[in-house]
Amino acid sequence: MILLADSGSTKTDWCVVDNGQATLTIKTKGTNPFFQTEEEIAEEIKSSLLPSLPTTQIEDVYFYGAGCTPEKLPILEAALRRHLHITGRCEVATDMLAAARSLCGHKPGIACIMGTGSNSCAYDGEKIVKNVSPLGFILGDEGSGAVLGKTLIGDILKNQLPADIVKAFHEEYQLTNADIIERVYRQKLPNRFLAGFVPFLAKHLDNEAVYALVVDGFRRFLVRNVKQYDGWNHYPIGFNGSIAYYFKQPLEDALKAEGMTLGKIIQAPMEGLVAYHTNKE
């Protein structure tokens, strides 16, 4: 029996795989070793995961998560081993590797994450061989929910979008300039605040200027990130995440404009991870 985990800062999806089949899925709170201690992570495993598992005897554990950088891996592994009796491998890796393995399987390719933040990598069929740093929503994260929201807000406040879109925005959100500046510059998690305006973009995607804003955001992502990887012009480019999933048409248009081919789009990587770890992709 193996145990897979796909973890973000808000939730973790666990999947028990027995004899090559996914037999049980479990949801617990998110895990991020940048913000949590080993003790806190271990306690969440003990209180929320263990009661739902058929046994604590696990052959292999593969944990993919936000914040799982090389220097933080020992925290996660120690927390997992504290309550799980792991007889084989215990591999902790980044959410980027989860996306790559889910999208590309055991074949080389280029994989991207496009959710609240964005990321990308070149992948050799087993590991990441090149990664352009995403740099976060201030310096990078092109094409992400946070940056699309940031662009929308900037264009609204500077009257760069049609008057009917500006009017619709103010009617829907009732936010003053001071409110927005307070949330972006002085309060916590401004990236989530900005990504919260993505539904407005989706609602008004039939407006030419809004559609162009989204396509331009995706093109910036492709130019500044994906075009740095060898093979970008012949590998299909795969995407994981809600932004790619719900904005498929403008994403396709952006790829076409940059001479690229769209590969798979998935909302979450677990199904592909099960296939990867059971050699069924």
Beta strands, then each sheet from edge to edge (+ up, - down):
strand 1: 2-7
strand 2: 11-18
strand 3: 21-29
strand 4: 57-58
strand 5: 60-65
strand 6: 85-86
strand 7: 90-94
strand 8: 109-114
strand 9: 118-123
strand 10: 128-130
strand 11: 236-240
strand 12: 261-266
sheet 1: 3+ 2- 1+ 5+ 7+
sheet 2: 4+ 6+
sheet 3: 10+ 9- 8+ 11+ 12+
end
